[in-house]
Amino acid sequence: MSDEIKDMLQVIIKRLDSMDSRLDEHGTILKAVRGRLEEQGAEIKGINERLDRQAGELKAIREEMATKEDVAEIREDIHALIELYGEQQHEVRKLKRKVREAQ
């Protein structure tokens, strides 16, 4: 082999070694990125599970909450009770007056 060919082969081998080194480096970087992606995937899964649990809790709270109709009914009941109380107070005053007059 001629010296020129040997020199060219040495240059090619050096370049291949350099490429091999970069490929190893890229492989290491890819492994690190893959590992981080797996960690983030697990974190996202955990967040989704918490969101699902909170959505269920929110649904349960909404089911237990009084609706506008419930509040309106309660308000009507309170007004009816107030009227009854007023009527009873009136009757009590009438009875007290009769008792005083009878004495």
Backbone as JSON Lines, residues from 0, in Angstrom:
{"i":0,"aa":"M","n":[0.83,-1.17,0.0],"ca":[0.0,0.0,0.0],"c":[0.87,1.23,0.0]}
{"i":1,"aa":"S","n":[0.34,2.19,-0.66],"ca":[1.14,3.41,-0.75],"c":[0.92,4.24,0.5]}
{"i":2,"aa":"D","n":[1.85,5.1,0.75],"ca":[1.78,5.97,1.93],"c":[0.56,6.89,1.87]}
{"i":3,"aa":"E","n":[0.23,7.29,0.67],"ca":[-0.92,8.18,0.49],"c":[-2.23,7.47,0.91]}
{"i":4,"aa":"I","n":[-2.35,6.23,0.53],"ca":[-3.54,5.46,0.89],"c":[-3.57,5.22,2.4]}
{"i":5,"aa":"K","n":[-2.39,4.91,2.98],"ca":[-2.31,4.71,4.42],"c":[-2.72,5.98,5.16]}
{"i":6,"aa":"D","n":[-2.26,7.12,4.68],"ca":[-2.63,8.4,5.31],"c":[-4.14,8.64,5.23]}
{"i":7,"aa":"M","n":[-4.71,8.32,4.09],"ca":[-6.16,8.5,3.9],"c":[-6.94,7.57,4.82]}
{"i":8,"aa":"L","n":[-6.46,6.34,4.94],"ca":[-7.11,5.39,5.83],"c":[-7.03,5.84,7.29]}
{"i":9,"aa":"Q","n":[-5.89,6.39,7.67],"ca":[-5.75,6.88,9.05],"c":[-6.71,8.05,9.32]}
{"i":10,"aa":"V","n":[-6.84,8.92,8.32],"ca":[-7.77,10.05,8.46],"c":[-9.2,9.51,8.59]}
{"i":11,"aa":"I","n":[-9.55,8.54,7.76],"ca":[-10.89,7.93,7.8],"c":[-11.11,7.26,9.15]}
{"i":12,"aa":"I","n":[-10.12,6.55,9.66],"ca":[-10.25,5.87,10.96],"c":[-10.44,6.89,12.08]}
{"i":13,"aa":"K","n":[-9.67,8.01,12.04],"ca":[-9.83,9.04,13.05],"c":[-11.24,9.63,13.02]}
{"i":14,"aa":"R","n":[-11.74,9.85,11.8],"ca":[-13.1,10.4,11.66],"c":[-14.13,9.4,12.18]}
{"i":15,"aa":"L","n":[-13.92,8.13,11.87],"ca":[-14.84,7.11,12.36],"c":[-14.8,7.02,13.88]}
{"i":16,"aa":"D","n":[-13.62,7.11,14.46],"ca":[-13.49,7.11,15.93],"c":[-14.22,8.31,16.53]}
{"i":17,"aa":"S","n":[-14.06,9.45,15.88],"ca":[-14.73,10.67,16.34],"c":[-16.25,10.5,16.25]}
{"i":18,"aa":"M","n":[-16.71,9.92,15.14],"ca":[-18.14,9.68,14.96],"c":[-18.65,8.68,15.99]}
{"i":19,"aa":"D","n":[-17.87,7.67,16.24],"ca":[-18.25,6.65,17.21],"c":[-18.39,7.28,18.6]}
{"i":20,"aa":"S","n":[-17.46,8.16,18.93],"ca":[-17.5,8.84,20.22],"c":[-18.75,9.71,20.32]}
{"i":21,"aa":"R","n":[-19.08,10.43,19.24],"ca":[-20.28,11.27,19.23],"c":[-21.55,10.43,19.3]}
{"i":22,"aa":"L","n":[-21.53,9.29,18.63],"ca":[-22.7,8.39,18.71],"c":[-22.91,7.9,20.14]}
{"i":23,"aa":"D","n":[-21.83,7.56,20.82],"ca":[-21.94,7.14,22.23],"c":[-22.51,8.27,23.08]}
{"i":24,"aa":"E","n":[-22.01,9.49,22.81],"ca":[-22.49,10.66,23.53],"c":[-23.98,10.89,23.27]}
{"i":25,"aa":"H","n":[-24.38,10.79,22.02],"ca":[-25.79,10.95,21.66],"c":[-26.65,9.87,22.3]}
{"i":26,"aa":"G","n":[-26.13,8.66,22.35],"ca":[-26.85,7.57,23.0],"c":[-27.08,7.85,24.47]}
{"i":27,"aa":"T","n":[-26.05,8.36,25.14],"ca":[-26.16,8.72,26.55],"c":[-27.19,9.82,26.76]}
{"i":28,"aa":"I","n":[-27.16,10.81,25.89],"ca":[-28.12,11.92,25.97],"c":[-29.54,11.39,25.75]}
{"i":29,"aa":"L","n":[-29.71,10.53,24.76],"ca":[-31.03,9.96,24.48],"c":[-31.56,9.15,25.66]}
{"i":30,"aa":"K","n":[-30.68,8.4,26.31],"ca":[-31.09,7.63,27.48],"c":[-31.55,8.56,28.6]}
{"i":31,"aa":"A","n":[-30.82,9.66,28.79],"ca":[-31.2,10.63,29.82],"c":[-32.55,11.27,29.49]}
{"i":32,"aa":"V","n":[-32.72,11.63,28.22],"ca":[-33.99,12.23,27.8],"c":[-35.14,11.23,27.98]}
{"i":33,"aa":"R","n":[-34.9,9.99,27.59],"ca":[-35.93,8.96,27.73],"c":[-36.29,8.77,29.21]}
{"i":34,"aa":"G","n":[-35.29,8.74,30.07],"ca":[-35.54,8.59,31.51],"c":[-36.36,9.76,32.05]}
{"i":35,"aa":"R","n":[-36.01,10.96,31.62],"ca":[-36.76,12.15,32.08],"c":[-38.19,12.11,31.56]}
{"i":36,"aa":"L","n":[-38.38,11.68,30.33],"ca":[-39.72,11.56,29.76],"c":[-40.56,10.55,30.55]}
{"i":37,"aa":"E","n":[-39.93,9.45,30.96],"ca":[-40.65,8.45,31.76],"c":[-41.06,9.04,33.11]}
{"i":38,"aa":"E","n":[-40.16,9.83,33.72],"ca":[-40.48,10.49,34.99],"c":[-41.65,11.44,34.81]}
{"i":39,"aa":"Q","n":[-41.6,12.24,33.74],"ca":[-42.67,13.2,33.49],"c":[-43.98,12.47,33.2]}
{"i":40,"aa":"G","n":[-43.89,11.36,32.49],"ca":[-45.09,10.57,32.22],"c":[-45.73,10.09,33.51]}
{"i":41,"aa":"A","n":[-44.9,9.64,34.45],"ca":[-45.41,9.18,35.74],"c":[-46.02,10.36,36.52]}
{"i":42,"aa":"E","n":[-45.37,11.52,36.45],"ca":[-45.91,12.71,37.12],"c":[-47.26,13.1,36.52]}
{"i":43,"aa":"I","n":[-47.35,13.07,35.21],"ca":[-48.6,13.42,34.53],"c":[-49.69,12.42,34.9]}
{"i":44,"aa":"K","n":[-49.33,11.16,34.98],"ca":[-50.31,10.13,35.37],"c":[-50.82,10.42,36.78]}
{"i":45,"aa":"G","n":[-49.92,10.78,37.68],"ca":[-50.32,11.12,39.04],"c":[-51.23,12.34,39.08]}
{"i":46,"aa":"I","n":[-50.91,13.34,38.27],"ca":[-51.75,14.55,38.2],"c":[-53.13,14.18,37.67]}
{"i":47,"aa":"N","n":[-53.18,13.37,36.63],"ca":[-54.47,12.95,36.07],"c":[-55.3,12.17,37.09]}
{"i":48,"aa":"E","n":[-54.64,11.32,37.88],"ca":[-55.36,10.57,38.91],"c":[-55.94,11.51,39.97]}
{"i":49,"aa":"R","n":[-55.13,12.52,40.36],"ca":[-55.63,13.5,41.34],"c":[-56.8,14.29,40.76]}
{"i":50,"aa":"L","n":[-56.69,14.69,39.5],"ca":[-57.78,15.43,38.85],"c":[-59.04,14.58,38.79]}
{"i":51,"aa":"D","n":[-58.9,13.31,38.46],"ca":[-60.06,12.42,38.42],"c":[-60.72,12.31,39.79]}
{"i":52,"aa":"R","n":[-59.88,12.19,40.82],"ca":[-60.4,12.07,42.2],"c":[-61.11,13.37,42.59]}
{"i":53,"aa":"Q","n":[-60.51,14.51,42.25],"ca":[-61.12,15.8,42.59],"c":[-62.4,16.03,41.8]}
{"i":54,"aa":"A","n":[-62.44,15.56,40.56],"ca":[-63.66,15.68,39.75],"c":[-64.78,14.88,40.4]}
{"i":55,"aa":"G","n":[-64.46,13.7,40.91],"ca":[-65.45,12.88,41.6],"c":[-65.94,13.57,42.87]}
{"i":56,"aa":"E","n":[-65.01,14.17,43.62],"ca":[-65.39,14.88,44.84],"c":[-66.28,16.08,44.5]}
{"i":57,"aa":"L","n":[-65.94,16.79,43.45],"ca":[-66.73,17.94,43.03],"c":[-68.13,17.52,42.61]}
{"i":58,"aa":"K","n":[-68.22,16.41,41.91],"ca":[-69.53,15.89,41.5],"c":[-70.37,15.57,42.73]}
{"i":59,"aa":"A","n":[-69.75,14.93,43.72],"ca":[-70.48,14.58,44.95],"c":[-70.94,15.84,45.67]}
{"i":60,"aa":"I","n":[-70.1,16.86,45.71],"ca":[-70.47,18.12,46.36],"c":[-71.64,18.76,45.63]}
{"i":61,"aa":"R","n":[-71.57,18.77,44.31],"ca":[-72.67,19.35,43.52],"c":[-73.98,18.61,43.76]}
{"i":62,"aa":"E","n":[-73.9,17.3,43.9],"ca":[-75.11,16.51,44.13],"c":[-75.71,16.82,45.5]}
{"i":63,"aa":"E","n":[-74.88,17.18,46.46],"ca":[-75.36,17.48,47.81],"c":[-75.81,18.93,47.95]}
{"i":64,"aa":"M","n":[-75.39,19.8,47.05],"ca":[-75.73,21.22,47.15],"c":[-77.22,21.45,46.89]}
{"i":65,"aa":"A","n":[-77.75,22.45,47.58],"ca":[-79.14,22.82,47.36],"c":[-79.25,23.56,46.03]}
{"i":66,"aa":"T","n":[-80.31,23.26,45.31],"ca":[-80.54,23.95,44.04],"c":[-81.34,25.23,44.32]}
{"i":67,"aa":"K","n":[-81.52,26.05,43.31],"ca":[-82.32,27.26,43.46],"c":[-83.75,26.9,43.85]}
{"i":68,"aa":"E","n":[-84.22,25.79,43.29],"ca":[-85.57,25.35,43.64],"c":[-85.65,24.96,45.11]}
{"i":69,"aa":"D","n":[-84.61,24.27,45.61],"ca":[-84.58,23.89,47.03],"c":[-84.61,25.13,47.91]}
{"i":70,"aa":"V","n":[-83.83,26.13,47.56],"ca":[-83.76,27.36,48.34],"c":[-85.12,28.06,48.3]}
{"i":71,"aa":"A","n":[-85.76,28.08,47.14],"ca":[-87.08,28.72,47.02],"c":[-88.1,28.0,47.9]}
{"i":72,"aa":"E","n":[-88.07,26.68,47.92],"ca":[-88.98,25.92,48.78],"c":[-88.74,26.21,50.25]}
{"i":73,"aa":"I","n":[-87.48,26.27,50.63],"ca":[-87.14,26.57,52.03],"c":[-87.63,27.97,52.38]}
{"i":74,"aa":"R","n":[-87.43,28.9,51.49],"ca":[-87.88,30.27,51.72],"c":[-89.4,30.31,51.91]}
{"i":75,"aa":"E","n":[-90.13,29.57,51.07],"ca":[-91.59,29.5,51.21],"c":[-91.98,28.9,52.55]}
{"i":76,"aa":"D","n":[-91.28,27.83,52.94],"ca":[-91.57,27.21,54.24],"c":[-91.34,28.2,55.38]}
{"i":77,"aa":"I","n":[-90.27,28.96,55.31],"ca":[-89.96,29.94,56.36],"c":[-91.05,31.0,56.42]}
{"i":78,"aa":"H","n":[-91.47,31.49,55.25],"ca":[-92.54,32.49,55.24],"c":[-93.83,31.93,55.84]}
{"i":79,"aa":"A","n":[-94.15,30.67,55.51],"ca":[-95.36,30.04,56.06],"c":[-95.24,29.92,57.57]}
{"i":80,"aa":"L","n":[-94.05,29.54,58.05],"ca":[-93.84,29.43,59.5],"c":[-93.95,30.78,60.18]}
{"i":81,"aa":"I","n":[-93.43,31.81,59.55],"ca":[-93.52,33.16,60.12],"c":[-94.99,33.58,60.23]}
{"i":82,"aa":"E","n":[-95.77,33.29,59.19],"ca":[-97.2,33.62,59.23],"c":[-97.9,32.88,60.37]}
{"i":83,"aa":"L","n":[-97.59,31.57,60.48],"ca":[-98.2,30.79,61.56],"c":[-97.8,31.34,62.93]}
{"i":84,"aa":"Y","n":[-96.56,31.72,63.06],"ca":[-96.07,32.28,64.33],"c":[-96.83,33.57,64.63]}
{"i":85,"aa":"G","n":[-97.0,34.41,63.63],"ca":[-97.73,35.66,63.82],"c":[-99.16,35.39,64.24]}
{"i":86,"aa":"E","n":[-99.8,34.42,63.59],"ca":[-101.17,34.08,63.95],"c":[-101.24,33.56,65.38]}
{"i":87,"aa":"Q","n":[-100.29,32.73,65.78],"ca":[-100.28,32.18,67.13],"c":[-100.06,33.29,68.16]}
{"i":88,"aa":"Q","n":[-99.19,34.22,67.85],"ca":[-98.95,35.34,68.76],"c":[-100.22,36.16,68.94]}
{"i":89,"aa":"H","n":[-100.93,36.35,67.83],"ca":[-102.19,37.09,67.89],"c":[-103.19,36.36,68.8]}
{"i":90,"aa":"E","n":[-103.3,35.04,68.61],"ca":[-104.22,34.24,69.43],"c":[-103.81,34.28,70.91]}
{"i":91,"aa":"V","n":[-102.5,34.22,71.18],"ca":[-102.01,34.28,72.56],"c":[-102.4,35.61,73.19]}
{"i":92,"aa":"R","n":[-102.25,36.71,72.46],"ca":[-102.62,38.03,72.99],"c":[-104.13,38.11,73.28]}
{"i":93,"aa":"K","n":[-104.91,37.52,72.36],"ca":[-106.37,37.5,72.56],"c":[-106.72,36.72,73.83]}
{"i":94,"aa":"L","n":[-106.07,35.55,74.0],"ca":[-106.34,34.74,75.19],"c":[-105.93,35.46,76.46]}
{"i":95,"aa":"K","n":[-104.78,36.14,76.44],"ca":[-104.32,36.89,77.62],"c":[-105.3,38.02,77.95]}
{"i":96,"aa":"R","n":[-105.81,38.66,76.92],"ca":[-106.76,39.73,77.13],"c":[-108.04,39.2,77.78]}
{"i":97,"aa":"K","n":[-108.51,38.04,77.29],"ca":[-109.72,37.42,77.86],"c":[-109.52,37.04,79.32]}
{"i":98,"aa":"V","n":[-108.3,36.51,79.6],"ca":[-107.98,36.11,80.96],"c":[-107.99,37.34,81.85]}
{"i":99,"aa":"R","n":[-107.42,38.42,81.41],"ca":[-107.37,39.65,82.21],"c":[-108.78,40.21,82.43]}
{"i":100,"aa":"E","n":[-109.57,40.13,81.38],"ca":[-110.94,40.64,81.49],"c":[-111.77,39.78,82.44]}
{"i":101,"aa":"A","n":[-111.47,38.47,82.46],"ca":[-112.22,37.55,83.3],"c":[-111.87,37.72,84.76]}
{"i":102,"aa":"Q","n":[-110.8,38.29,85.08],"ca":[-110.35,38.4,86.47],"c":[-111.02,39.51,87.16]}
